[in-house]
């Protein structure tokens, strides 16, 4: 084995290790967090903490809805941890979905009096079951069903 062979083996092993050490890029995403804010000081403290995170591109704070929206190359768990480190221990990922996205908005687990207007809590009971009885009954009286007149 010559000197050139040993050098080429050394460099090929060295570059293979450096390629494996590279981290995957994070995906651009939007993270919504529910956190109670009472005053301008709370709002400013949270906004400064989250905007100083690495990868955060934009931060929007809506004090009325108790909602913080962070867009960028961030991890949702790290954003939540950063918000909790400001003293807001009851912060959680946004648990609500728009009212129109749920089949049964007044189901036991979905309706929440503290939810912002137009939103209900995300729950499994509120989602429609595919192929459920409601779909079958609705299709009986549908305009697209050619046999609907025979039922009436």
DSSP file (Angstrom, degrees, kcal/mol; ACC not computed):
  #  RESIDUE AA STRUCTURE BP1 BP2  ACC     N-H-->O    O-->H-N    N-H-->O    O-->H-N    TCO  KAPPA ALPHA  PHI   PSI    X-CA   Y-CA   Z-CA
    1    1 A X              0   0    0      0, 0.0     2,-0.1     0, 0.0     0, 0.0   0.000 360.0 360.0 360.0 127.9    0.0    0.0    0.0
    2    2 A X     >  -     0   0    0      1,-0.1     4,-1.8     4,-0.0     5,-0.2  -0.268 360.0-101.6 -92.1 177.6    1.5    3.3   -1.1
    3    3 A X  H  > S+     0   0    0      1,-0.2     4,-2.1     2,-0.2     5,-0.2   0.869 120.0  53.8 -66.4 -37.7    1.4    6.7    0.4
    4    4 A X  H  > S+     0   0    0      1,-0.2     4,-2.5     2,-0.2    -1,-0.2   0.891 107.0  51.6 -66.1 -38.8   -1.2    7.9   -2.1
    5    5 A X  H  > S+     0   0    0      1,-0.2     4,-2.2     2,-0.2    -1,-0.2   0.921 110.5  47.7 -63.5 -43.3   -3.6    5.1   -1.1
    6    6 A X  H  X S+     0   0    0     -4,-1.8     4,-2.1     1,-0.2    -1,-0.2   0.885 112.6  49.5 -67.5 -37.1   -3.3    5.8    2.6
    7    7 A X  H  X S+     0   0    0     -4,-2.1     4,-2.5     2,-0.2     5,-0.2   0.920 111.1  48.4 -66.2 -43.4   -3.9    9.5    2.0
    8    8 A X  H  X S+     0   0    0     -4,-2.5     4,-2.1     1,-0.2    -2,-0.2   0.889 112.3  49.5 -65.7 -37.3   -7.0    8.9   -0.1
    9    9 A X  H  X S+     0   0    0     -4,-2.2     4,-2.1    -5,-0.2    -1,-0.2   0.901 110.8  50.8 -65.9 -40.7   -8.3    6.5    2.5
   10   10 A X  H  X S+     0   0    0     -4,-2.1     4,-2.2     1,-0.2    -2,-0.2   0.939 113.7  43.3 -62.3 -47.9   -7.7    9.0    5.3
   11   11 A X  H  X S+     0   0    0     -4,-2.5     4,-2.4     1,-0.2     5,-0.2   0.865 111.7  52.9 -70.4 -35.2   -9.5   11.9    3.4
   12   12 A X  H  X S+     0   0    0     -4,-2.1     4,-1.7    -5,-0.2    -1,-0.2   0.906 112.7  45.0 -67.1 -39.1  -12.4    9.7    2.3
   13   13 A X  H  X S+     0   0    0     -4,-2.1     4,-1.8     2,-0.2    -2,-0.2   0.893 112.5  52.4 -68.3 -39.1  -13.0    8.6    5.9
   14   14 A X  H  X S+     0   0    0     -4,-2.2     4,-1.8     1,-0.2    -2,-0.2   0.909 111.7  44.7 -64.4 -43.0  -12.6   12.1    7.2
   15   15 A X  H  X S+     0   0    0     -4,-2.4     4,-1.8     1,-0.2    -1,-0.2   0.834 109.1  56.7 -73.2 -31.8  -15.2   13.6    4.8
   16   16 A X  H  X S+     0   0    0     -4,-1.7     4,-1.6    -5,-0.2    -1,-0.2   0.898 108.5  47.6 -64.0 -39.6  -17.7   10.7    5.4
   17   17 A X  H  X S+     0   0    0     -4,-1.8     4,-1.2     1,-0.2    -2,-0.2   0.903 110.6  51.1 -67.8 -41.2  -17.6   11.5    9.1
   18   18 A X  H  < S+     0   0    0     -4,-1.8     4,-0.5     1,-0.2    -1,-0.2   0.837 108.3  52.5 -67.8 -30.9  -18.1   15.3    8.5
   19   19 A X  H >< S+     0   0    0     -4,-1.8     3,-0.9     1,-0.2    -1,-0.2   0.891 107.5  51.8 -69.8 -38.4  -21.1   14.6    6.2
   20   20 A X  H 3< S+     0   0    0     -4,-1.6    -1,-0.2     1,-0.2    -2,-0.2   0.774 102.2  61.2 -68.6 -25.4  -22.8   12.4    8.9
   21   21 A X  T 3< S+     0   0    0     -4,-1.2    -1,-0.2    -5,-0.1    -2,-0.2   0.642  78.7 109.0 -78.0 -14.1  -22.4   15.2   11.5
   22   22 A X    <   -     0   0    0     -3,-0.9     2,-0.2    -4,-0.5    -3,-0.0  -0.369  67.0-131.4 -65.1 139.7  -24.5   17.6    9.5
   23   23 A X        -     0   0    0      1,-0.1     2,-0.2    -2,-0.1    -1,-0.1  -0.604  21.8-106.0 -89.9 152.6  -27.9   18.3   11.0
   24   24 A X        -     0   0    0     -2,-0.2     2,-0.2     1,-0.1    -1,-0.1  -0.504  38.7-109.6 -72.7 145.5  -31.1   18.2    9.1
   25   25 A X        -     0   0    0     -2,-0.2     2,-0.1     1,-0.1    -1,-0.1  -0.533  33.2-116.8 -74.5 141.6  -32.6   21.6    8.3
   26   26 A X        -     0   0    0     -2,-0.2     2,-0.3    47,-0.1    -1,-0.1  -0.454  30.0-110.3 -76.7 154.2  -35.8   22.4   10.2
   27   27 A X        -     0   0    0     -2,-0.1     2,-0.4    47,-0.1    47,-0.3  -0.613  29.7-108.0 -86.8 141.7  -39.0   22.8    8.2
   28   28 A X        +     0   0    0     -2,-0.3     2,-0.3    45,-0.2    45,-0.2  -0.566  58.9 153.9 -67.1 123.8  -40.6   26.3    7.9
   29   29 A X  E     -A   72   0A   0     43,-2.5    43,-2.1    -2,-0.4     2,-0.5  -0.947  44.3-119.5-149.6 167.5  -43.7   26.1   10.1
   30   30 A X  E     -A   71   0A   0     -2,-0.3     2,-0.5    41,-0.2    41,-0.2  -0.961  24.2-163.1-115.0 127.9  -46.1   28.2   12.1
   31   31 A X  E     -A   70   0A   0     39,-3.1    39,-2.8    -2,-0.5     2,-0.4  -0.945   0.8-162.2-114.6 127.2  -46.5   27.4   15.8
   32   32 A X  E     -A   69   0A   0     -2,-0.5    62,-2.5    37,-0.2     2,-0.4  -0.919   9.1-173.4-110.0 134.2  -49.5   28.7   17.8
   33   33 A X  E     -AB  68  93A   0     35,-2.5    35,-2.5    -2,-0.4     2,-0.6  -0.983  19.2-140.9-130.4 137.8  -49.4   28.8   21.6
   34   34 A X  E     +AB  67  92A   0     58,-3.2    58,-2.2    -2,-0.4     2,-0.3  -0.871  35.4 157.0 -96.6 121.8  -52.1   29.7   24.1
   35   35 A X        -     0   0    0     31,-1.7     2,-0.4    -2,-0.6    56,-0.1  -0.987  42.1-117.5-147.3 134.9  -50.7   31.7   27.0
   36   36 A X        -     0   0    0     -2,-0.3     2,-0.4     2,-0.0    54,-0.1  -0.593  33.8-179.9 -78.2 125.8  -52.6   34.1   29.3
   37   37 A X        +     0   0    0     -2,-0.4    29,-0.1    26,-0.3     3,-0.1  -0.994  13.5 173.2-128.1 129.3  -51.4   37.7   29.1
   38   38 A X        +     0   0    0     -2,-0.4     2,-0.2     1,-0.1    -1,-0.1   0.734  61.9  20.7-105.3 -28.8  -52.8   40.4   31.2
   39   39 A X  S  > S-     0   0    0      1,-0.1     4,-1.9    24,-0.0     5,-0.1  -0.791  80.3 -97.7-138.7 174.8  -50.7   43.5   30.5
   40   40 A X  H  > S+     0   0    0     -2,-0.2     4,-2.7     1,-0.2     5,-0.2   0.833 119.0  59.8 -64.3 -32.7  -48.3   45.1   28.0
   41   41 A X  H  > S+     0   0    0      2,-0.2     4,-2.5     1,-0.2    -1,-0.2   0.914 105.5  46.6 -63.4 -43.5  -45.4   43.9   30.1
   42   42 A X  H  > S+     0   0    0      2,-0.2     4,-2.3     1,-0.2     5,-0.2   0.929 113.8  49.1 -62.5 -45.2  -46.4   40.3   29.7
   43   43 A X  H  X S+     0   0    0     -4,-1.9     4,-2.4     1,-0.2    -2,-0.2   0.923 113.5  45.4 -61.2 -45.9  -46.9   40.7   26.0
   44   44 A X  H  X S+     0   0    0     -4,-2.7     4,-2.6     2,-0.2     5,-0.2   0.894 111.4  52.8 -65.9 -41.0  -43.5   42.5   25.5
   45   45 A X  H  X S+     0   0    0     -4,-2.5     4,-2.0    -5,-0.2    -2,-0.2   0.916 113.2  43.2 -61.6 -44.8  -41.7   39.9   27.6
   46   46 A X  H  X S+     0   0    0     -4,-2.3     4,-2.5     2,-0.2     5,-0.3   0.916 113.7  51.0 -68.4 -43.6  -43.0   37.0   25.6
   47   47 A X  H  X S+     0   0    0     -4,-2.4     4,-2.4    -5,-0.2    -2,-0.2   0.913 112.0  46.7 -62.6 -43.0  -42.5   38.7   22.3
   48   48 A X  H  X S+     0   0    0     -4,-2.6     4,-1.2     2,-0.2    -1,-0.2   0.901 113.4  49.0 -65.3 -40.9  -38.9   39.6   23.1
   49   49 A X  H  < S+     0   0    0     -4,-2.0    -2,-0.2    -5,-0.2    -1,-0.2   0.922 116.7  40.7 -65.5 -44.0  -38.1   36.0   24.3
   50   50 A X  H >< S+     0   0    0     -4,-2.5     3,-1.4     1,-0.2    -2,-0.2   0.877 112.1  54.0 -75.1 -37.3  -39.6   34.3   21.3
   51   51 A X  H 3< S+     0   0    0     -4,-2.4    -1,-0.2    -5,-0.3    -2,-0.2   0.745 102.6  59.3 -70.7 -20.5  -38.2   36.7   18.7
   52   52 A X  T 3< S+     0   0    0     -4,-1.2    -1,-0.3    -5,-0.2    -2,-0.2   0.523  83.1 111.0 -83.1  -4.2  -34.7   36.2   20.1
   53   53 A X  S X  S-     0   0    0     -3,-1.4     3,-1.2    -4,-0.2     2,-0.4  -0.388  81.6-103.2 -68.2 146.9  -35.0   32.4   19.3
   54   54 A X  T 3  S+     0   0    0      1,-0.2    -1,-0.1    -2,-0.1     3,-0.1  -0.574 105.9  17.6 -70.8 126.3  -32.8   31.1   16.6
   55   55 A X  T 3  S+     0   0    0     -2,-0.4    18,-2.2     1,-0.3     2,-0.5   0.240  85.2 133.6  98.3 -12.2  -34.9   30.5   13.4
   56   56 A X  E <   +C   72   0A   0     -3,-1.2    -1,-0.3    16,-0.2    16,-0.2  -0.612  25.2 174.8 -75.6 121.0  -37.9   32.6   14.4
   57   57 A X  E     +     0   0A   0     14,-2.7     2,-0.3    -2,-0.5    15,-0.2   0.862  64.6   8.7 -93.7 -44.5  -38.8   34.8   11.4
   58   58 A X  E     -C   71   0A   0     13,-1.9    13,-2.6     2,-0.0     2,-0.4  -0.998  58.2-163.7-142.1 146.1  -42.0   36.5   12.6
   59   59 A X  E     -C   70   0A   0     -2,-0.3     2,-0.4    11,-0.2    11,-0.2  -0.994   6.4-174.7-130.7 125.6  -43.8   36.7   16.0
   60   60 A X  E     -C   69   0A   0      9,-2.9     9,-3.1    -2,-0.4     2,-0.5  -0.981   5.3-164.4-121.4 132.0  -47.4   37.9   16.4
   61   61 A X  E     -C   68   0A   0     -2,-0.4     2,-0.6     7,-0.2     7,-0.2  -0.969   6.4-173.0-118.8 125.2  -49.0   38.3   19.8
   62   62 A X  E  >> -C   67   0A   0      5,-3.1     5,-2.4    -2,-0.5     4,-0.8  -0.905   1.5-177.1-117.5  99.6  -52.8   38.6   20.2
   63   63 A X  T  45S+     0   0    0     -2,-0.6   -26,-0.3     1,-0.2     3,-0.3   0.845  79.8  58.5 -68.6 -33.5  -53.5   39.5   23.8
   64   64 A X  T  45S+     0   0    0      1,-0.2    -1,-0.2     2,-0.1    -2,-0.0   0.893 115.9  34.1 -64.1 -40.3  -57.3   39.4   23.4
   65   65 A X  T  45S-     0   0    0     -3,-0.1    -1,-0.2     2,-0.1    -2,-0.2   0.478 106.9-124.8 -91.7  -2.9  -57.2   35.8   22.2
   66   66 A X  T  <5 +     0   0    0     -4,-0.8   -31,-1.7    -3,-0.3     2,-0.4   0.937  64.5 141.3  57.9  48.8  -54.3   34.8   24.5
   67   67 A X  E   < -AC  34  62A   0     -5,-2.4    -5,-3.1   -33,-0.2     2,-0.5  -0.975  40.0-167.8-130.9 134.7  -52.4   33.6   21.4
   68   68 A X  E     -AC  33  61A   0    -35,-2.5   -35,-2.5    -2,-0.4     2,-0.5  -0.989  10.5-164.4-118.5 126.2  -48.8   33.8   20.3
   69   69 A X  E     -AC  32  60A   0     -9,-3.1    -9,-2.9    -2,-0.5     2,-0.5  -0.955   5.8-174.6-115.5 122.7  -48.0   32.9   16.7
   70   70 A X  E     -AC  31  59A   0    -39,-2.8   -39,-3.1    -2,-0.5     2,-0.4  -0.969   2.0-169.7-119.0 127.3  -44.4   32.2   15.7
   71   71 A X  E     +AC  30  58A   0    -13,-2.6   -14,-2.7    -2,-0.5   -13,-1.9  -0.937  41.0  63.3-115.7 139.3  -43.4   31.5   12.1
   72   72 A X  E    S-AC  29  56A   0    -43,-2.1   -43,-2.5    -2,-0.4     2,-1.4  -0.961  96.3 -37.2 149.6-164.6  -40.0   30.3   11.0
   73   73 A X  S    S+     0   0    0    -18,-2.2     2,-0.3    -2,-0.3   -45,-0.2  -0.586  88.5 131.5 -93.2  71.0  -37.6   27.4   11.3
   74   74 A X        -     0   0    0     -2,-1.4     2,-0.5   -47,-0.3    -2,-0.1  -0.831  58.9-120.7-126.1 159.7  -38.5   26.5   14.9
   75   75 A X     >  -     0   0    0     -2,-0.3     4,-2.1     1,-0.1     3,-0.3  -0.872  20.2-138.2 -98.5 129.5  -39.4   23.5   16.9
   76   76 A X  H  > S+     0   0    0     -2,-0.5     4,-2.3     1,-0.2     5,-0.2   0.865 103.3  52.8 -57.2 -37.6  -42.8   23.7   18.6
   77   77 A X  H  > S+     0   0    0      1,-0.2     4,-2.2     2,-0.2    -1,-0.2   0.885 109.3  48.9 -66.5 -37.7  -41.5   22.2   21.9
   78   78 A X  H  > S+     0   0    0     -3,-0.3     4,-2.2     2,-0.2    -1,-0.2   0.876 110.5  50.6 -70.0 -36.9  -38.7   24.7   22.1
   79   79 A X  H  X S+     0   0    0     -4,-2.1     4,-2.3     2,-0.2    -2,-0.2   0.930 111.5  48.3 -64.6 -44.5  -41.0   27.6   21.5
   80   80 A X  H  X S+     0   0    0     -4,-2.3     4,-2.4     1,-0.2    -2,-0.2   0.910 111.6  49.8 -61.5 -42.8  -43.3   26.3   24.2
   81   81 A X  H  X S+     0   0    0     -4,-2.2     4,-1.6     1,-0.2    -1,-0.2   0.879 109.7  51.5 -64.4 -38.5  -40.4   25.9   26.6
   82   82 A X  H  X S+     0   0    0     -4,-2.2     4,-0.5     2,-0.2    -2,-0.2   0.907 110.7  47.7 -64.7 -42.4  -39.2   29.5   25.8
   83   83 A X  H ><>S+     0   0    0     -4,-2.3     3,-1.1     1,-0.2     5,-1.0   0.905 111.6  50.8 -65.7 -40.7  -42.6   30.9   26.6
   84   84 A X  H ><5S+     0   0    0     -4,-2.4     3,-1.4     1,-0.2    -1,-0.2   0.806 101.4  62.7 -66.7 -28.2  -42.8   28.9   29.8
   85   85 A X  H 3<5S+     0   0    0     -4,-1.6    -1,-0.2     1,-0.3    -2,-0.2   0.660  90.2  68.2 -72.4 -14.0  -39.4   30.2   30.8
   86   86 A X  T <<5S-     0   0    0     -3,-1.1    -1,-0.3    -4,-0.5    -2,-0.2   0.496 129.2 -90.8 -80.3  -2.4  -40.8   33.8   30.9
   87   87 A X  T < 5S+     0   0    0     -3,-1.4     2,-1.2    -4,-0.1     3,-0.2   0.371  95.9 119.2 109.7  -2.8  -42.9   32.8   33.9
   88   88 A X    > < +     0   0    0     -5,-1.0     3,-1.2     1,-0.2    -2,-0.2  -0.699  30.2 167.5 -96.3  82.5  -46.0   31.6   32.1
   89   89 A X  T 3   +     0   0    0     -2,-1.2    -1,-0.2     1,-0.3    -5,-0.1   0.723  68.4  62.6 -72.2 -22.3  -46.1   28.0   33.3
   90   90 A X  T 3  S+     0   0    0     -3,-0.2    -1,-0.3   -54,-0.1     2,-0.1   0.275  73.9 128.8 -88.3  12.9  -49.6   27.3   32.0
   91   91 A X    <   +     0   0    0     -3,-1.2     2,-0.3   -11,-0.1   -56,-0.2  -0.393  32.5 172.0 -67.5 145.0  -48.7   27.9   28.4
   92   92 A X  E     -B   34   0A   0    -58,-2.2   -58,-3.2    -2,-0.1     3,-0.1  -0.967  40.5 -82.9-148.1 161.2  -49.7   25.2   26.0
   93   93 A X  E     -B   33   0A   0     -2,-0.3   -60,-0.3   -60,-0.2     2,-0.2  -0.382  69.5 -79.8 -63.3 148.6  -49.9   24.5   22.3
   94   94 A X        -     0   0    0    -62,-2.5    -1,-0.2     1,-0.2   -62,-0.1  -0.314  48.1-172.1 -58.0 113.8  -53.0   26.0   20.7
   95   95 A X        +     0   0    0     -2,-0.2    27,-3.0    -3,-0.1     2,-0.3   0.386  50.9  91.6 -92.0   5.3  -55.8   23.5   21.5
   96   96 A X  E     -D  121   0B   0     25,-0.2     2,-0.3    23,-0.0    25,-0.2  -0.699  48.8-169.0-108.1 153.1  -58.5   25.1   19.3
   97   97 A X  E     -D  120   0B   0     23,-2.7    23,-2.4    -2,-0.3     5,-0.1  -0.915  42.6 -82.4-127.5 157.6  -59.7   24.6   15.8
   98   98 A X  E >   -D  119   0B   0     -2,-0.3     3,-1.7    21,-0.2     4,-0.3  -0.298  38.3-119.5 -60.7 146.4  -62.2   26.8   13.8
   99   99 A X  G >  S+     0   0    0     19,-2.9     3,-1.0     1,-0.3    -1,-0.1   0.805 111.2  57.8 -55.1 -35.2  -65.8   26.1   14.5
  100  100 A X  G 3  S+     0   0    0     18,-0.3    -1,-0.3     1,-0.2    -2,-0.1   0.621  95.4  64.5 -76.5 -12.4  -66.4   25.2   10.8
  101  101 A X  G <  S+     0   0    0     -3,-1.7     2,-0.4     4,-0.0    -1,-0.2   0.490  90.7  77.8 -88.1  -2.9  -63.8   22.4   10.8
  102  102 A X    <   -     0   0    0     -3,-1.0     3,-0.4    -4,-0.3    25,-0.2  -0.887  64.1-153.5-114.4 137.0  -65.7   20.2   13.4
  103  103 A X  S    S+     0   0    0     23,-0.9     2,-0.4    -2,-0.4    24,-0.2   0.885  95.1  27.3 -74.0 -39.0  -68.7   18.1   12.6
  104  104 A X    >   +     0   0    0     22,-2.1     3,-1.5     1,-0.1    -1,-0.3  -0.764  66.5 173.6-125.4  83.9  -70.1   18.2   16.2
  105  105 A X  T 3  S+     0   0    0     -2,-0.4    16,-0.2    -3,-0.4    -1,-0.1   0.702  79.0  53.1 -68.6 -18.0  -69.0   21.5   17.8
  106  106 A X  T 3  S+     0   0    0      4,-0.1    -1,-0.3     5,-0.1    20,-0.0   0.136  78.7 130.6-104.1  21.2  -71.2   20.9   20.9
  107  107 A X  S X> S-     0   0    0     -3,-1.5     4,-1.9     1,-0.1     3,-0.7  -0.268  75.3 -98.8 -66.9 162.5  -69.8   17.4   21.7
  108  108 A X  T 34 S+     0   0    0      1,-0.3    -1,-0.1     2,-0.2    -3,-0.0   0.858 120.2  35.0 -55.6 -42.9  -68.7   16.8   25.3
  109  109 A X  T 34 S+     0   0    0      1,-0.1    -1,-0.3     3,-0.0    -4,-0.0   0.603 116.1  54.6 -89.3 -10.2  -65.0   17.3   24.7
  110  110 A X  T <4 S+     0   0    0     -3,-0.7    11,-2.5    -6,-0.2     2,-0.3   0.873  82.6  83.7 -94.7 -40.6  -65.2   20.0   22.1
  111  111 A X     <  +     0   0    0     -4,-1.9     2,-0.4     9,-0.2     9,-0.1  -0.486  52.0 173.8 -73.8 129.1  -67.3   22.8   23.6
  112  112 A X    >   -     0   0    0     -2,-0.3     3,-1.3     7,-0.2     7,-0.1  -0.981  27.4-154.5-137.7 121.5  -65.2   25.2   25.8
  113  113 A X  T 3  S+     0   0    0     -2,-0.4    -1,-0.1     1,-0.3    -2,-0.0   0.795  97.7  54.8 -65.4 -27.9  -66.7   28.4   27.2
  114  114 A X  T 3  S+     0   0    0      2,-0.0    -1,-0.3     3,-0.0     3,-0.1   0.467  82.8 112.8 -86.5  -1.2  -63.2   29.9   27.4
  115  115 A X  S <  S-     0   0    0     -3,-1.3     3,-0.1     1,-0.1     4,-0.0  -0.400  77.6-102.7 -69.4 147.3  -62.5   29.3   23.7
  116  116 A X    >   -     0   0    0    -51,-0.2     3,-1.8     1,-0.1    -1,-0.1  -0.267  54.8 -75.4 -63.6 158.6  -62.2   32.5   21.6
  117  117 A X  T 3  S+     0   0    0      1,-0.3    -1,-0.1    -3,-0.1     3,-0.1  -0.319 120.9  20.3 -58.5 133.4  -65.2   33.3   19.4
  118  118 A X  T 3  S+     0   0    0      1,-0.3   -19,-2.9    -3,-0.1     2,-0.3   0.491 108.0  97.7  87.8   4.1  -65.4   31.0   16.4
  119  119 A X  E <   -D   98   0B   0     -3,-1.8     2,-0.3   -21,-0.3    -1,-0.3  -0.924  46.9-172.3-126.0 150.3  -63.2   28.3   17.9
  120  120 A X  E     -D   97   0B   0    -23,-2.4   -23,-2.7    -2,-0.3    -9,-0.2  -0.922  39.5 -88.0-131.5 161.1  -63.9   25.0   19.7
  121  121 A X  E     -D   96   0B   0    -11,-2.5     2,-0.5    -2,-0.3   -25,-0.2  -0.432  44.2-111.7 -71.1 141.4  -61.5   22.7   21.4
  122  122 A X        +     0   0    0    -27,-3.0     2,-0.3    -2,-0.1    -1,-0.1  -0.611  54.6 151.5 -74.3 121.9  -59.9   20.0   19.2
  123  123 A X        -     0   0    0     -2,-0.5     4,-0.4     1,-0.1     3,-0.3  -0.989  53.5-124.5-151.5 158.4  -61.2   16.6   20.2
  124  124 A X  S >  S+     0   0    0     -2,-0.3     3,-1.0     1,-0.2    -1,-0.1   0.832 106.6  61.4 -72.5 -33.4  -61.8   13.1   18.7
  125  125 A X  T 3  S+     0   0    0      1,-0.2    -1,-0.2    -3,-0.1   -17,-0.1   0.786 100.8  54.8 -66.2 -25.8  -65.5   13.1   19.8
  126  126 A X  T 3  S+     0   0    0     -3,-0.3   -22,-2.1    -5,-0.1   -23,-0.9   0.636  89.6  92.9 -83.7 -13.5  -66.3   16.1   17.6
  127  127 A X  S <  S-     0   0    0     -3,-1.0     2,-0.2    -4,-0.4   -25,-0.1  -0.562  81.8-114.0 -82.8 144.4  -64.9   14.7   14.4
  128  128 A X        -     0   0    0     -2,-0.2     2,-0.4     1,-0.1    -1,-0.1  -0.542  27.0-123.5 -75.4 139.4  -67.2   12.8   12.0
  129  129 A X    >   -     0   0    0     -2,-0.2     3,-1.9     1,-0.1     6,-0.3  -0.711  29.4-112.9 -83.3 129.5  -66.5    9.1   11.6
  130  130 A X  T 3  S+     0   0    0     -2,-0.4    -1,-0.1     1,-0.3     0, 0.0  -0.431 102.2  10.5 -64.1 130.7  -65.9    8.2    8.0
  131  131 A X  T 3  S+     0   0    0     -2,-0.2    -1,-0.3     1,-0.1    -2,-0.0   0.678  97.4 152.8  76.1  17.4  -68.7    6.0    6.7
  132  132 A X    <>  -     0   0    0     -3,-1.9     4,-1.3     1,-0.1     3,-0.3  -0.096  62.1 -97.4 -73.0 176.3  -70.8    6.8    9.8
  133  133 A X  H  > S+     0   0    0      1,-0.2     4,-2.5     2,-0.2     5,-0.2   0.814 119.7  62.1 -67.7 -30.5  -74.6    6.7   10.0
  134  134 A X  H  > S+     0   0    0      1,-0.2     4,-2.4     2,-0.2    -1,-0.2   0.908 102.8  49.9 -62.9 -40.5  -74.8   10.5    9.5
  135  135 A X  H  > S+     0   0    0     -3,-0.3     4,-1.8    -6,-0.3    -1,-0.2   0.897 111.1  49.4 -64.0 -39.5  -73.2   10.3    6.1
  136  136 A X  H  X S+     0   0    0     -4,-1.3     4,-1.0     2,-0.2    -2,-0.2   0.906 112.5  46.7 -67.4 -41.4  -75.6    7.6    5.0
  137  137 A X  H  X S+     0   0    0     -4,-2.5     4,-1.0     1,-0.2     3,-0.3   0.895 111.5  51.3 -68.3 -39.0  -78.7    9.5    6.2
  138  138 A X  H  < S+     0   0    0     -4,-2.4     3,-0.3     1,-0.2    -1,-0.2   0.857 107.7  52.8 -66.2 -34.4  -77.5   12.7    4.5
  139  139 A X  H >< S+     0   0    0     -4,-1.8     3,-0.9     1,-0.2    -1,-0.2   0.749  98.6  65.5 -74.6 -21.8  -76.9   10.9    1.2
  140  140 A X  H 3< S+     0   0    0     -4,-1.0    -1,-0.2    -3,-0.3    11,-0.2   0.887 111.5  34.2 -63.8 -37.9  -80.5    9.5    1.3
  141  141 A X  T 3< S+     0   0    0     -4,-1.0    -1,-0.2    -3,-0.3     2,-0.2   0.068  93.6 123.9-106.5  23.5  -82.0   13.0    1.0
  142  142 A X    X   -     0   0    0     -3,-0.9     3,-0.9     1,-0.1     6,-0.2  -0.520  66.0-131.5 -84.5 151.6  -79.3   14.4   -1.2
  143  143 A X  T 3  S+     0   0    0      1,-0.2    -1,-0.1    -2,-0.2     5,-0.1   0.720 108.5  60.8 -70.9 -20.7  -80.0   16.0   -4.6
  144  144 A X  T 3  S+     0   0    0      4,-0.0     2,-0.7     2,-0.0    -1,-0.2   0.579  84.6  90.1 -82.7  -9.5  -77.2   13.9   -6.0
  145  145 A X    X   -     0   0    0     -3,-0.9     3,-1.4     1,-0.1     4,-0.2  -0.792  62.0-161.1 -90.5 115.0  -78.9   10.6   -5.1
  146  146 A X  T 3  S+     0   0    0     -2,-0.7     3,-0.4     1,-0.3    -1,-0.1   0.752  90.6  53.1 -68.3 -22.2  -81.2    9.5   -8.0
  147  147 A X  T >> S+     0   0    0      1,-0.2     4,-0.8     2,-0.1     3,-0.5   0.271  77.6 101.7 -94.4  11.4  -83.2    7.2   -5.6
  148  148 A X  H X> S+     0   0    0     -3,-1.4     4,-1.3     1,-0.2     3,-0.6   0.848  74.6  58.9 -65.5 -34.2  -84.0   10.0   -3.1
  149  149 A X  H 34 S+     0   0    0     -3,-0.4    -1,-0.2    -4,-0.2    -2,-0.1   0.828  98.9  58.3 -66.6 -30.5  -87.5   10.5   -4.5
  150  150 A X  H <4 S+     0   0    0     -3,-0.5    -1,-0.2     1,-0.2    -2,-0.2   0.786 102.1  54.7 -70.8 -25.5  -88.5    6.9   -3.7
  151  151 A X  H <<        0   0    0     -4,-0.8    -1,-0.2    -3,-0.6    -2,-0.2   0.884 360.0 360.0 -73.1 -38.7  -87.6    7.4    0.0
  152  152 A X     <        0   0    0     -4,-1.3    -1,-0.2     0, 0.0    -2,-0.2   0.492 360.0 360.0 -77.3 360.0  -90.0   10.3    0.3
